[in-house]
Amino acid sequence: MTNLVLVLAVLDVALMALLIIVYRIPPLSRRLQTMPVVQRYWRPNWPELRRMIPLLLLVLTGVLWGLVILL
């Protein structure tokens, strides 16, 4: 169980690092927004992907704290 929680924590940190890189490089963010996979699942009334990244980072930080508490 501890190994699984540790792997999930590492994956969470890696995902947060990737989101920060996408947020800091606007052309990468725009390219990601125009990918067919993202366009298929992204709803028109949702905000732009780059504006959602800080909220996602906040949620992932909460998930990371939850995993640390489980350890």
C-alpha positions as CSV (number, residue, x, y, z in Angstrom):
1,M,0.0,0.0,0.0
2,T,2.8,2.4,0.9
3,N,4.5,1.8,-2.5
4,L,1.3,2.5,-4.4
5,V,0.8,5.8,-2.5
6,L,4.4,6.7,-3.1
7,V,4.0,6.0,-6.9
8,L,0.8,8.1,-7.0
9,A,2.6,11.0,-5.2
10,V,5.5,10.9,-7.7
11,L,3.0,10.8,-10.7
12,D,1.1,13.7,-9.2
13,V,4.3,15.8,-8.8
14,A,5.3,14.9,-12.4
15,L,1.9,16.0,-13.7
16,M,2.1,19.3,-11.8
17,A,5.6,19.9,-13.3
18,L,4.2,19.3,-16.8
19,L,1.3,21.6,-16.2
20,I,3.7,24.4,-15.0
21,I,5.8,23.9,-18.2
22,V,2.7,24.2,-20.4
23,Y,1.5,27.3,-18.4
24,R,4.9,29.0,-18.8
25,I,5.2,28.5,-22.5
26,P,2.1,30.0,-24.2
27,P,2.8,28.5,-27.7
28,L,2.8,25.1,-26.1
29,S,-0.5,25.9,-24.4
30,R,-2.1,27.0,-27.7
31,R,-0.8,23.9,-29.5
32,L,-2.2,21.7,-26.8
33,Q,-5.6,23.5,-27.0
34,T,-5.8,22.8,-30.8
35,M,-5.1,19.0,-30.5
36,P,-8.0,16.9,-31.8
37,V,-8.2,14.9,-28.6
38,V,-8.5,18.0,-26.4
39,Q,-11.1,19.5,-28.8
40,R,-13.2,16.4,-28.7
41,Y,-13.6,16.5,-24.9
42,W,-13.3,20.2,-24.2
43,R,-16.7,21.9,-23.9
44,P,-17.3,25.2,-25.6
45,N,-18.5,26.9,-22.4
46,W,-15.4,25.9,-20.5
47,P,-12.6,28.5,-20.1
48,E,-9.4,28.4,-22.0
49,L,-7.0,25.6,-21.0
50,R,-4.3,28.1,-19.9
51,R,-6.7,29.7,-17.4
52,M,-7.6,26.3,-15.9
53,I,-4.0,25.3,-15.2
54,P,-3.7,27.2,-11.8
55,L,-7.0,25.6,-10.6
56,L,-5.7,22.2,-11.6
57,L,-2.4,22.8,-9.8
58,L,-4.4,23.8,-6.7
59,V,-6.4,20.6,-6.9
60,L,-3.3,18.5,-7.5
61,T,-1.6,20.1,-4.5
62,G,-4.6,19.0,-2.4
63,V,-4.3,15.5,-3.8
64,L,-0.6,15.5,-3.0
65,W,-1.3,16.6,0.6
66,G,-3.9,13.8,0.9
67,L,-1.3,11.2,-0.3
68,V,1.2,12.6,2.2
69,I,-1.3,12.2,5.0
70,L,-1.9,8.6,3.9
71,L,1.8,7.8,4.1
